[in-house]
Amino acid sequence: MIPRYTRPEMASIWEPQTRFKIWFEIEAHAADALAELGTIPKEAARTVWAKAKDAIFDVARIDEIERETKHDVIAFLTHLAEIVGPEARFVHQGMTSSDVLDTCLNVQLTRAADLLLADLDKVLAALKKRAFEHKMTPTIGRSHGIHAEPVTFGLKLAYAYAEFTRAKERLIAARKEVATCAISGAVGTFAQIDPRVEEHVAKAMGLVPEPISTQVIPRDRHAMYFSTLGVIASSIERIAVEIRHMQRTEVLEAEEFFSEGQKGSSAMPHKRNPVLSENLTGLSRMVRAYVTPALENVVLWHERDISHSSAERMMGPDATVTLDFALVRLAGLIDKLLVYPANMQKNLDRLGGLVHSQRVLLALTQKGASREDAYKLVQRNAMPVWRGEGDFLQLLKKDAEVKTYLTDAEIEEQFDLGYHLKHVDTIFKRVFGEA
């Protein structure tokens, strides 16, 4: 990913030096196991660690070798031999390139997941803080973009908190699913290497042995991982779009923090645009774009091919780096979000009480009117108000048919805003727990 949307902690996971360090650790741990089994001399395994454990691998040299060999793992092993010396001949005994590449990729993906889980915790903390701050701040709920019935701004944030809680649970599961190791040799039969080597390497690298590999680790695991990232990206975009709507001039119920010296437009000095939310929408699209190739990577020829490899070299770093940046940006956006309760109330009152239409409808049915008749009575008084002609409460009080069912006091009772908010505490306890 480009530096503009890259945080150093996540980027470091995908740097060549990190990758070669992981490759070395896989090879060295395998050498330890081979030595214990008597396949290679124990002194050789010790020498590998002693000479290369703290090595800074020469990325340019490896690239130079690869230009000749056209094989990245062979290029690395050749460079490793330059560092280790003659004992390097005992490295990679019975192993195949995919043993190194796939195990390394899964180490990187699990490390990336750990960072993303920490990011999700930041988002959840920001959402919870602001949700309780505005737990009872009334605002209009909308369906189809049209005023519906009252909610609270705290509930809007609680929706997102519950969604990102599910996102965290899914990512924990995806991390577990992708955290496997394969050191099974060509076509995955362990013909040239003992399964105990795989068990040793897996434990050393914080993974578990792949139950059955076909020279490659099955890509359904990776498809689930990247699909999970795609769902998280969609959750980011959902709340970003909500904020973008709330910041519209005609709505202005909330807006992104606008810092001292910030400029909104090169042409119009008055502009304050939802640039962070719009940025999150774009970044979310990019993360989701990698879901399809991840799904297609599941389908490989026979025991293996490398049609997945080129895609994974891009999607691994790009998807995780982009989502990492987006989650941290979202956490900051929520934490600093400017909220305008007065504008929320103004918008609530904008339709002259029409947001209480369902309560009036139900009250009429409870007093004996059929649902069809009650709907007609309420709608014929609502439509003039929709057109800006009159006040809903007053029109209902003047409607003779309505008055055959409801007194003025009973009609007024249906316009109580607090009625719509009576179960906010219940919802919050479901989302956040009793505490």
Order of alpha helices (4+ residues) and beta strands (2+ residues): alpha-alpha-alpha-alpha-alpha-alpha-beta-beta-alpha-beta-alpha-beta-alpha-beta-alpha-alpha-alpha-beta-alpha-alpha-alpha-alpha-alpha-alpha-alpha
